[in-house]
Structures are given as C-alpha cells and as structure tokens.
C-alpha cells in the first residue's frame, strides 16, 4: 500500500513539473462538514481560507477546526480576541458573505475534481490534458510508401517522430532507469540518432548493408 501511494505522489509531482497541477483542481464537496478543515482545505469557492483571509486565520485559536464545528457556532467564538476595524473587519464581512451560500447536509464530505467547471469529474478530461503534455503533435501529414511492408512504414514513421522507446525518451517520460547510456557501447546517451547512426554496432551494420547492396559507405554522424 505504501509503495502504491509513493507511486501516486511521484506521478503527481511529474505532472506538476510538466505544468499540470492535478491537486489544484481537487476540492472538498461539503456534506456535514465533519471531514473538512475549515481553514486548511479547499472547499469554499475553490480556495483555502487560510490564504484568502490571513488576518482572520491569525486570530483563530483552533487552526484545525472542522467546517461542521465552525459553522455550528458563531464564527468568532474561537478567535483569540474581537475583530478590529480595517482589514480584519473587511475580511470578516467578505468571508461571511461567502459562507451564506453554504448549507450543511446529513451526508459525508467527499473529494471531487473539477476540470471543466461543471462540477463533474471525467477521466477523459484528465487523459486529454496528460496527452497534450506528454505526446508530441505534428502538423505535417504521414507519408506511406506502398512498396514496402507496413511494419517498415510504421517503424520509419516512429523514427521520424522520435517515438521509439529509447532510454532518452523513457527518461523524459518519467520512467526510472539505471542509466540512459546506450547498453551496447556505453559511450553516449541512447537517443534515436545514436542507436541508428552513431553507435559503433550501428555503424558496423550499416557498412555491411552498404556492402550487401553495393553502395558506397558514408558516415552519417
């Protein structure tokens, strides 16, 4: 179980480094309010009250107070002193105005993720965002040569798009590897250009092919 959570955290951090903060789209949907922290969790208008109203948070004596507890009494009961005029009063009035739209219900609080703004979570939306971040896109059309086998066409297409699972590409996609060096020569990073043209073994194979087809050898590096 611990290993699964570590994998989830690692993937979330990878997405965040790529520009997609999944957790920023997650918030608590309030039911009875007894599983959500009033100041610390994102539950009201997609914000954390601690950050939105820092002066009021500084007055709070119970920093972990639950929404159900806070809304079951006066909002100022757990403050260490009365609210003063100025910024504190302004923040208090603004927070009270927002809380007027909140009503508790006899169901449990739950987490939800809203990417579209309609209150519904869809796996397809997450998949599309991840694909846009990790999968390359090209505007030029695919060219097939009908005189050669389809598997050769597909291989050449993947080479052209740099979509082969080289160690360099796997590393960029977050796959943990012992090394990104070419396992054949250990002299350079295993990129598509290296394994096809620069690796010593690749050069030997190309020379033999050129000799077989009676072609002059040219170093393509």
C-alpha positions as a printed NumPy array, in Angstrom:
array([[  0.   ,   0.   ,   0.   ],
       [  2.849,   2.399,   0.872],
       [  4.509,   1.65 ,  -2.453],
       [  1.282,   2.496,  -4.311],
       [  0.986,   5.839,  -2.536],
       [  4.619,   6.634,  -3.315],
       [  3.964,   5.9  ,  -6.987],
       [  0.902,   8.167,  -6.976],
       [  2.831,  11.012,  -5.332],
       [  5.681,  10.59 ,  -7.824],
       [  3.286,  10.729, -10.78 ],
       [  1.525,  13.805,  -9.377],
       [  4.87 ,  15.577,  -8.957],
       [  5.829,  14.628, -12.507],
       [  2.594,  16.124, -13.828],
       [  3.147,  19.262, -11.75 ],
       [  6.662,  19.685, -13.159],
       [  5.171,  19.389, -16.648],
       [  2.729,  22.211, -15.924],
       [ -0.382,  20.334, -14.763],
       [ -1.066,  20.624, -11.033],
       [ -3.774,  17.996, -10.595],
       [ -4.232,  18.711,  -6.881],
       [ -5.091,  22.342,  -7.609],
       [ -8.27 ,  21.06 ,  -9.305],
       [ -9.274,  18.93 ,  -6.311],
       [-11.519,  20.32 ,  -3.602],
       [-13.81 ,  19.133,  -0.841],
       [-17.518,  18.963,  -1.514],
       [-19.21 ,  19.765,   1.78 ],
       [-21.825,  17.481,   3.313],
       [-21.977,  17.52 ,   7.1  ],
       [-18.67 ,  19.378,   7.322],
       [-17.024,  16.939,   9.753],
       [-14.318,  15.669,   7.407],
       [-13.13 ,  19.013,   6.128],
       [-10.87 ,  21.516,   7.866],
       [-12.335,  24.99 ,   7.705],
       [ -9.061,  26.878,   7.24 ],
       [ -6.728,  24.302,   5.702],
       [ -8.721,  22.52 ,   2.954],
       [-10.003,  23.788,  -0.386],
       [-13.752,  23.707,  -0.033],
       [-15.201,  27.205,  -0.417],
       [-15.166,  28.753,  -3.902],
       [-12.117,  26.641,  -4.768],
       [ -9.854,  28.436,  -2.287],
       [ -8.095,  27.83 ,   1.013],
       [ -9.494,  30.222,   3.623],
       [ -6.154,  30.359,   5.391],
       [ -4.651,  32.004,   2.316],
       [ -7.686,  34.069,   1.384],
       [ -8.204,  35.558,   4.855],
       [ -4.791,  35.518,   6.596],
       [ -5.728,  38.121,   9.22 ],
       [ -8.693,  36.034,  10.386],
       [ -6.614,  32.867,  10.344],
       [ -4.108,  34.582,  12.641],
       [ -6.941,  35.186,  15.13 ],
       [ -8.105,  31.57 ,  15.068],
       [ -7.102,  29.529,  18.126],
       [ -8.076,  26.17 ,  16.602],
       [ -6.194,  26.048,  13.296],
       [ -7.579,  22.555,  12.504],
       [-11.228,  23.309,  13.292],
       [-13.715,  21.456,  11.086],
       [-16.297,  23.157,   8.911],
       [-19.167,  21.45 ,  10.744],
       [-17.877,  22.677,  14.101],
       [-17.129,  26.202,  12.89 ],
       [-20.485,  26.681,  11.211],
       [-22.334,  25.161,  14.155],
       [-21.344,  28.112,  16.352],
       [-20.542,  31.755,  15.887],
       [-17.544,  32.272,  13.604],
       [-15.839,  34.467,  16.206],
       [-16.194,  32.085,  19.172],
       [-12.763,  30.545,  18.603],
       [-10.994,  33.83 ,  17.848],
       [ -8.485,  34.917,  20.49 ],
       [ -9.865,  38.465,  20.517],
       [-12.55 ,  40.612,  18.973],
       [-12.275,  41.677,  15.353],
       [-10.877,  45.162,  14.789],
       [-11.912,  47.628,  12.131],
       [ -9.946,  47.893,   8.927],
       [ -8.549,  44.844,   7.132],
       [ -9.847,  42.368,   9.732],
       [-13.388,  43.719,   9.524],
       [-13.29 ,  43.741,   5.717],
       [-12.084,  40.126,   5.554],
       [-14.676,  39.021,   8.106],
       [-17.548,  40.573,   6.163],
       [-16.309,  39.075,   2.902],
       [-15.973,  35.59 ,   4.418],
       [-19.44 ,  35.79 ,   5.991],
       [-20.891,  36.784,   2.634],
       [-19.34 ,  33.706,   1.035],
       [-20.5  ,  31.404,   3.844],
       [-24.118,  32.464,   3.369],
       [-24.229,  30.286,   0.245],
       [-23.06 ,  27.193,   2.183],
       [-25.584,  24.776,   3.684],
       [-24.671,  21.581,   5.509],
       [-26.416,  18.284,   4.757],
       [-26.545,  14.88 ,   6.508],
       [-24.018,  13.23 ,   4.158],
       [-20.267,  12.799,   4.377],
       [-17.859,  15.283,   2.835],
       [-16.04 ,  13.964,  -0.21 ],
       [-13.224,  14.902,  -2.516],
       [-14.018,  15.871,  -6.086],
       [-12.006,  17.034,  -9.077],
       [-13.491,  19.602, -11.411],
       [-11.58 ,  20.309, -14.608],
       [-14.421,  21.565, -16.759],
       [-16.146,  23.873, -14.274],
       [-19.462,  21.999, -14.318],
       [-18.839,  20.1  , -11.091],
       [-18.284,  16.727, -12.776],
       [-15.06 ,  14.713, -12.914],
       [-14.307,  12.901, -16.166],
       [-11.336,  10.624, -16.75 ],
       [-11.339,  11.647, -20.42 ],
       [-10.537,  15.263, -19.488],
       [ -7.524,  14.209, -17.42 ],
       [ -6.399,  11.88 , -20.213],
       [ -6.596,  14.685, -22.788],
       [ -4.56 ,  17.042, -20.598],
       [ -1.888,  14.408, -19.991],
       [ -1.741,  13.553, -23.702],
       [ -1.29 ,  17.225, -24.593],
       [  1.597,  17.47 , -22.129],
       [  3.461,  14.274, -22.983],
       [  2.561,  13.303, -26.534],
       [  4.175,  15.24 , -29.391],
       [  1.933,  16.765, -32.03 ],
       [  2.799,  17.385, -35.674],
       [  1.086,  19.405, -38.346],
       [  2.636,  17.596, -41.33 ],
       [  0.795,  14.582, -42.739],
       [  2.037,  10.999, -42.597],
       [  3.668,   9.658, -45.755],
       [  3.414,   5.931, -46.502],
       [  5.393,   4.045, -49.125],
       [  3.153,   1.305, -50.515],
       [  6.056,  -0.695, -51.97 ],
       [  7.477,  -1.715, -48.593],
       [  5.881,  -3.738, -45.753],
       [  3.573,  -1.872, -43.379],
       [  5.754,  -2.673, -40.379],
       [  8.67 ,  -0.895, -42.072],
       [  6.438,   2.112, -42.748],
       [  5.367,   2.189, -39.108],
       [  8.949,   1.854, -37.884],
       [ 10.155,   4.671, -40.164],
       [  7.225,   6.843, -39.035],
       [  8.111,   6.269, -35.37 ],
       [ 11.759,   7.037, -36.087],
       [ 10.804,  10.277, -37.858],
       [  8.579,  11.29 , -34.933],
       [ 11.205,  10.186, -32.392],
       [  8.563,   7.953, -30.781],
       [ 10.662,   4.836, -30.23 ],
       [ 11.143,   3.805, -26.575],
       [ 14.784,   4.794, -26.402],
       [ 16.267,   5.271, -22.96 ],
       [ 16.354,   9.011, -23.541],
       [ 12.631,   9.122, -24.355],
       [ 11.712,   6.851, -21.453],
       [ 13.676,   9.045, -19.084],
       [ 11.893,  12.179, -20.351],
       [  8.547,  10.46 , -19.73 ],
       [  9.412,   9.79 , -16.106],
       [ 10.392,   6.114, -16.358],
       [ 13.044,   5.316, -13.745],
       [ 16.141,   3.733, -15.354],
       [ 19.508,   2.682, -14.021],
       [ 21.185,   4.589, -16.851],
       [ 20.299,   6.433, -20.065],
       [ 23.521,   5.342, -21.77 ],
       [ 23.461,   3.07 , -24.799],
       [ 23.621,  -0.541, -23.467],
       [ 25.673,  -1.636, -26.499],
       [ 28.561,   0.827, -26.419],
       [ 28.037,   2.78 , -23.158],
       [ 29.629,   5.781, -24.874],
       [ 26.651,   8.113, -25.215],
       [ 23.015,   8.665, -24.319],
       [ 20.677,   6.266, -26.099],
       [ 18.779,   8.578, -28.462],
       [ 17.22 ,   7.597, -31.776],
       [ 20.097,   9.215, -33.688],
       [ 22.67 ,   7.348, -31.619],
       [ 21.229,   3.859, -31.944],
       [ 20.685,   4.186, -35.71 ],
       [ 23.742,   6.128, -36.855],
       [ 26.299,   6.856, -34.12 ],
       [ 26.599,   3.654, -32.121],
       [ 29.647,   1.548, -33.098],
       [ 27.444,  -1.501, -33.629],
       [ 25.038,   0.524, -35.805],
       [ 27.952,   1.662, -37.969],
       [ 29.12 ,  -1.929, -38.44 ],
       [ 25.623,  -2.998, -39.51 ],
       [ 25.317,  -0.066, -41.928],
       [ 28.674,  -0.906, -43.517],
       [ 27.574,  -4.496, -44.067],
       [ 24.275,  -3.337, -45.592],
       [ 26.108,  -0.969, -47.919],
       [ 28.463,  -3.778, -48.94 ],
       [ 25.469,  -6.086, -49.494],
       [ 23.701,  -3.53 , -51.689],
       [ 26.925,  -2.473, -53.386],
       [ 26.692,   1.071, -52.082],
       [ 29.449,   3.412, -51.029],
       [ 29.747,   3.857, -47.278],
       [ 29.149,   7.307, -45.791],
       [ 29.432,   8.169, -42.134],
       [ 26.061,   9.751, -41.259],
       [ 27.141,  11.173, -37.898]])
